Structure formats: structure tokens, C-alpha cells
């Protein structure tokens, strides 16, 4: 059994280890521990984790660095790896949930209706609209290729038109087009992975406050709730998007981030060195 306390103890320890060649690695480790102990005790009054430092004594130390400095660096690299891993797997899980919600469940089509009399309406729209884009109606017209006029005069005309004409939004694309393409699926998967990666990063930043698995899952689920409300409620409020569509989109965000949170919470969890919040 070895006791280390201050310079006297470490010096005494070194004499013992000089007599035992097999413990040269331990002697080097304790020498590095002594150097780091002086610095850490002077700055914070706290001892470094001895068991962690001894574990690093089994590996060749880097030139010009102390064992105490190596441990946080390796912990940081491990956490970065976990964040990336959790982000990628969580994104895949979120993507699979999107497939289920659109292809199996009715969430993806909630609030949509088919346009009546398409045989007559669609040719008329194609004959009048030549550019892809998002159109608002009614609104005072502007020449093709020019920005929509937004000024006091145009607003007053729009107010008058709203009294006598139907109003809404039209998202228009000229044919031909694929209903579902590989590029769209790839973009969705990349977006899901990016969202999950951001959630995993946030979890790692407040990990000391999220000690339990349930708290971490709840944290990520709330991120989905915030995203769903912030994106969809304004469209419902300002443009009259259907309530069924709005609620379905919010639910899809909440469940999607929730299932990703299960993965993130399982991979990113507090360790022995995770700082805890002050009482």
C-alpha cells in the first residue's frame, strides 16, 4: 500500500520504488501525480483522481504533458465521440419515425385535402403561372420576375380584395417532377442527423443537471416540442393552416425528438468525472 501526501511522502515513496525495478511505471506515474498535485492543490485545494492517474500510468505519457492534463483531454475526446455517435444514431431513429408517421400512420397527411375539379383547375393554373414559387392571394399583381409589392398602397388594395375574394397560399411547381426522390430522402436524413446532433450537444453541456435517464429523454423531447410549436403555430395563426395539420406536425416533432432522446440518453450519460451542480 502506498501513501502519497506532500513532497516528503512522495520522496519517500520514490526511494521504495527505486528498490523495485518492476514498479518503474508506477514510480513515473506517481512522479507525475506529485507534480500535478502541487499545481492543483495550489489552484483549487483539491486532489486529482488518483485512480484515473494510475490508469494513465499504464500508457506512455506524452512528452511535455502531465498525466493530470491527459485525463481531461481523453475524457473530452470520448465525449465528442459519444456526441457524434448519439447524433448519427438518433438521426437515423428520427428518420425511421418519419417514415412510420407518413407511410403507416395518418400524421403525415393530417389536415390535407385533395383539390376538387382538378381536371379544370390545374390546366388553368398552369396556363397562368409560369414560375415555381410560393404565391399569396389575393394581392395586387406585380410583373413576372419582380418582387411582390409590399407598401401602404398594396396593403390597402389587399384589404379590399380580402373582403370579396378567397385568400390563401399556393405552393406551385411546374411539371415534370418526381413525387418522391432519393435526394429528398437524403436531405431529410441529413436534417434529422443534424437536429439530433444539436440535441446531443446540448445534453452534453448540461449533463451535470440531467443525472437520470428519464431527465435526459425529457430534455430532448422538450426540444422537439419547442421546435414544433415555434415553427407551426405561427403558420396556423397568420396564414390559417388547418388545426389538424398543426397539431399533427407538433406531435411528429415531439415523438421524433422523443425517440431520438432515448438513444441520446443511453449513449451520453454522467460519468465519475462529470461535474455536479452546486447545491
C-alpha positions as CSV (number, residue, x, y, z in Angstrom):
1,X,0.0,0.0,0.0
2,X,1.3,3.4,-1.0
3,X,0.5,6.7,0.8
4,X,1.1,10.0,-1.0
5,X,0.9,13.2,0.9
6,X,3.1,16.2,0.0
7,X,6.7,16.2,-1.0
8,X,8.1,14.2,1.9
9,X,5.8,11.2,1.3
10,X,6.4,11.2,-2.5
11,X,10.2,11.4,-2.0
12,X,10.0,8.5,0.5
13,X,7.9,6.6,-2.0
14,X,10.4,7.1,-4.7
15,X,13.1,5.5,-2.6
16,X,11.0,2.5,-2.1
17,X,10.2,2.1,-5.8
18,X,13.9,2.5,-6.7
19,X,14.5,-0.8,-4.9
20,X,11.8,-2.5,-7.0
21,X,12.5,-2.2,-10.8
22,X,9.2,-3.8,-11.7
23,X,7.4,-0.8,-10.4
24,X,9.2,1.8,-12.5
25,X,6.0,2.6,-14.4
26,X,4.2,3.2,-11.1
27,X,7.1,5.4,-10.0
28,X,6.8,7.6,-13.1
29,X,3.1,7.8,-12.7
30,X,3.4,8.9,-9.0
31,X,6.1,11.4,-10.0
32,X,3.7,13.0,-12.5
33,X,1.0,12.8,-9.8
34,X,3.2,14.7,-7.4
35,X,3.8,17.5,-10.0
36,X,0.1,17.8,-10.8
37,X,-0.7,17.6,-7.1
38,X,1.4,20.7,-6.3
39,X,-0.3,22.7,-9.1
40,X,-3.9,21.5,-8.4
41,X,-3.6,21.9,-4.6
42,X,-2.2,25.4,-5.1
43,X,-5.0,26.5,-7.5
44,X,-8.1,24.7,-6.1
45,X,-7.0,22.9,-3.0
46,X,-8.4,19.6,-4.5
47,X,-6.6,16.4,-5.2
48,X,-6.9,14.9,-8.7
49,X,-8.4,11.5,-9.1
50,X,-5.6,9.1,-8.1
51,X,-7.2,6.0,-9.7
52,X,-7.6,7.8,-13.0
53,X,-4.0,9.0,-12.9
54,X,-2.7,5.5,-12.1
55,X,-4.6,4.1,-15.1
56,X,-2.7,6.5,-17.3
57,X,0.5,5.3,-15.8
58,X,0.0,2.1,-17.8
59,X,0.2,4.1,-21.1
60,X,3.3,6.0,-22.3
61,X,3.0,9.7,-21.3
62,X,3.1,12.4,-23.9
63,X,6.3,14.4,-24.0
64,X,5.8,17.8,-22.3
65,X,2.5,17.0,-20.7
66,X,1.4,15.7,-17.3
67,X,-0.8,12.8,-16.6
68,X,-3.3,15.0,-14.8
69,X,-3.7,17.1,-18.1
70,X,-4.0,13.9,-20.2
71,X,-7.1,12.7,-18.3
72,X,-9.5,15.6,-19.1
73,X,-8.2,15.6,-22.7
74,X,-9.1,12.0,-23.2
75,X,-12.4,12.4,-21.5
76,X,-13.2,15.3,-23.8
77,X,-12.4,13.2,-26.9
78,X,-14.5,10.4,-25.6
79,X,-17.4,12.8,-25.0
80,X,-17.1,14.2,-28.5
81,X,-17.2,10.7,-29.9
82,X,-20.3,10.0,-27.9
83,X,-22.0,13.2,-29.2
84,X,-21.3,12.3,-32.8
85,X,-22.4,8.7,-32.3
86,X,-25.6,9.7,-30.5
87,X,-26.3,12.3,-33.1
88,X,-26.0,9.9,-36.0
89,X,-27.9,7.0,-34.5
90,X,-30.6,9.4,-33.1
91,X,-30.9,11.0,-36.5
92,X,-31.5,7.5,-38.1
93,X,-34.1,6.7,-35.5
94,X,-35.8,10.0,-36.1
95,X,-35.8,9.4,-39.8
96,X,-37.4,5.9,-39.3
97,X,-40.1,7.5,-37.2
98,X,-40.8,10.0,-40.0
99,X,-41.3,7.0,-42.4
100,X,-43.7,5.4,-39.9
101,X,-45.7,8.7,-39.4
102,X,-46.1,9.3,-43.1
103,X,-46.4,5.8,-44.6
104,X,-48.1,3.9,-41.8
105,X,-49.8,6.5,-39.6
106,X,-52.1,9.3,-40.8
107,X,-50.0,12.0,-39.2
108,X,-48.2,13.0,-42.4
109,X,-51.4,13.7,-44.3
110,X,-53.4,15.2,-41.4
111,X,-55.1,18.5,-42.5
112,X,-54.6,18.0,-46.2
113,X,-57.4,17.8,-48.8
114,X,-57.4,17.0,-52.5
115,X,-58.3,19.8,-54.8
116,X,-61.8,19.4,-56.4
117,X,-62.2,19.6,-60.2
118,X,-58.5,19.2,-60.8
119,X,-59.1,18.5,-64.5
120,X,-60.3,22.0,-64.9
121,X,-58.4,23.8,-62.2
122,X,-54.9,22.6,-62.8
123,X,-54.7,23.4,-66.5
124,X,-56.0,26.9,-65.7
125,X,-53.3,27.4,-63.0
126,X,-50.5,26.1,-65.3
127,X,-51.7,28.4,-68.1
128,X,-51.4,31.5,-65.8
129,X,-48.4,30.7,-63.6
130,X,-45.1,30.1,-65.2
131,X,-42.7,30.3,-62.3
132,X,-42.1,28.0,-59.4
133,X,-42.8,29.6,-56.0
134,X,-45.0,30.3,-53.0
135,X,-47.9,32.5,-54.0
136,X,-50.2,34.5,-51.7
137,X,-53.6,35.6,-52.9
138,X,-55.3,37.9,-53.2
139,X,-52.6,40.6,-53.5
140,X,-52.0,43.3,-56.1
141,X,-50.2,41.8,-59.0
142,X,-46.6,42.6,-60.0
143,X,-44.8,41.9,-63.3
144,X,-43.4,38.4,-63.6
145,X,-39.9,38.1,-62.1
146,X,-40.3,41.1,-59.8
147,X,-40.7,41.1,-56.0
148,X,-44.2,41.1,-54.5
149,X,-45.1,44.8,-53.8
150,X,-45.3,45.4,-50.1
151,X,-46.2,49.0,-49.3
152,X,-49.0,51.0,-47.9
153,X,-50.9,51.2,-51.2
154,X,-50.6,47.5,-51.9
155,X,-51.8,46.6,-48.3
156,X,-54.9,48.8,-48.7
157,X,-55.7,47.1,-52.0
158,X,-55.2,43.6,-50.4
159,X,-57.5,44.5,-47.5
160,X,-60.2,45.4,-50.1
161,X,-59.6,42.2,-52.0
162,X,-59.8,40.1,-48.8
163,X,-63.4,41.3,-48.4
164,X,-64.6,39.9,-51.7
165,X,-62.1,37.2,-52.8
166,X,-60.9,33.8,-51.4
167,X,-57.5,34.0,-49.8
168,X,-54.7,31.6,-49.1
169,X,-51.3,30.4,-50.2
170,X,-50.3,28.3,-53.3
171,X,-47.1,26.4,-53.5
172,X,-46.5,25.8,-57.2
173,X,-44.1,23.7,-59.2
174,X,-44.1,23.2,-62.9
175,X,-44.1,19.6,-64.3
176,X,-42.4,17.2,-64.7
177,X,-41.3,16.2,-61.2
178,X,-40.9,13.1,-59.1
179,X,-43.3,12.7,-56.2
180,X,-40.5,11.2,-54.1
181,X,-36.8,11.3,-54.9
182,X,-33.6,9.9,-53.4
183,X,-32.3,13.4,-53.0
184,X,-35.3,14.4,-50.8
185,X,-34.8,11.3,-48.6
186,X,-31.1,12.1,-48.3
187,X,-31.9,15.7,-47.3
188,X,-34.4,14.6,-44.7
189,X,-32.0,12.1,-43.2
190,X,-29.2,14.7,-43.0
191,X,-31.6,17.2,-41.4
192,X,-32.6,14.6,-38.8
193,X,-29.0,13.8,-38.0
194,X,-28.1,17.5,-37.7
195,X,-31.1,18.0,-35.3
196,X,-30.1,15.0,-33.3
197,X,-26.5,16.2,-33.2
198,X,-27.5,19.6,-31.8
199,X,-29.7,17.9,-29.2
200,X,-26.8,15.6,-28.2
201,X,-24.5,18.6,-27.9
202,X,-27.0,20.4,-25.6
203,X,-27.3,17.3,-23.5
204,X,-23.5,17.2,-23.0
205,X,-23.4,20.8,-22.0
206,X,-26.0,20.4,-19.1
207,X,-25.2,16.8,-18.3
208,X,-24.5,17.6,-14.6
209,X,-28.1,18.6,-14.2
210,X,-29.5,15.5,-16.0
211,X,-28.4,12.6,-13.9
212,X,-31.2,10.3,-14.7
213,X,-32.1,8.6,-18.0
214,X,-35.7,10.0,-17.8
215,X,-34.5,13.6,-17.4
216,X,-32.3,13.3,-20.4
217,X,-35.1,11.9,-22.6
218,X,-37.5,14.5,-21.3
219,X,-34.9,17.3,-22.1
220,X,-34.6,16.2,-25.8
221,X,-38.4,15.7,-26.1
222,X,-39.0,19.3,-24.9
223,X,-36.6,20.4,-27.7
224,X,-38.9,18.8,-30.2
225,X,-42.0,20.4,-28.6
226,X,-40.3,23.8,-28.8
227,X,-39.4,23.3,-32.4
228,X,-42.9,22.1,-33.3
229,X,-44.7,24.9,-31.6
230,X,-42.3,27.7,-32.9
231,X,-42.5,26.5,-36.5
232,X,-46.1,25.5,-36.9
233,X,-48.2,27.7,-34.6
234,X,-47.3,31.0,-36.4
235,X,-48.4,29.4,-39.7
236,X,-51.7,28.4,-38.1
237,X,-52.1,31.9,-36.6
238,X,-51.1,34.1,-39.6
239,X,-52.0,32.0,-42.6
240,X,-54.8,29.9,-41.4
241,X,-53.1,26.5,-41.6
242,X,-55.6,23.7,-40.6
243,X,-55.6,22.9,-36.9
244,X,-55.3,19.2,-37.6
245,X,-52.2,19.8,-39.7
246,X,-50.7,22.0,-37.0
247,X,-51.3,19.5,-34.2
248,X,-50.1,16.6,-36.3
249,X,-46.8,18.4,-37.1
250,X,-46.2,19.3,-33.5
251,X,-46.9,15.6,-32.5
252,X,-44.5,14.4,-35.2
253,X,-41.7,16.7,-33.8
254,X,-42.4,15.7,-30.2
255,X,-42.3,11.9,-30.9
256,X,-39.4,12.2,-33.3
257,X,-37.2,14.0,-30.8
258,X,-38.5,11.7,-28.1
259,X,-37.3,8.5,-29.8
260,X,-34.0,10.2,-30.6
261,X,-33.8,11.2,-27.0
262,X,-33.9,7.5,-26.0
263,X,-30.8,6.9,-28.0
264,X,-29.0,10.1,-26.9
265,X,-29.8,9.5,-23.2
266,X,-28.5,5.9,-23.4
267,X,-25.2,6.9,-25.0
268,X,-24.5,10.3,-23.2
269,X,-24.7,9.8,-19.5
270,X,-22.9,11.2,-16.5
271,X,-19.6,9.6,-15.5
272,X,-17.4,9.7,-12.5
273,X,-15.8,13.0,-13.6
274,X,-19.0,14.8,-14.6
275,X,-19.3,18.0,-12.6
276,X,-22.4,18.2,-10.5
277,X,-24.4,21.4,-9.9
278,X,-23.8,23.2,-6.7
279,X,-26.4,22.6,-4.0
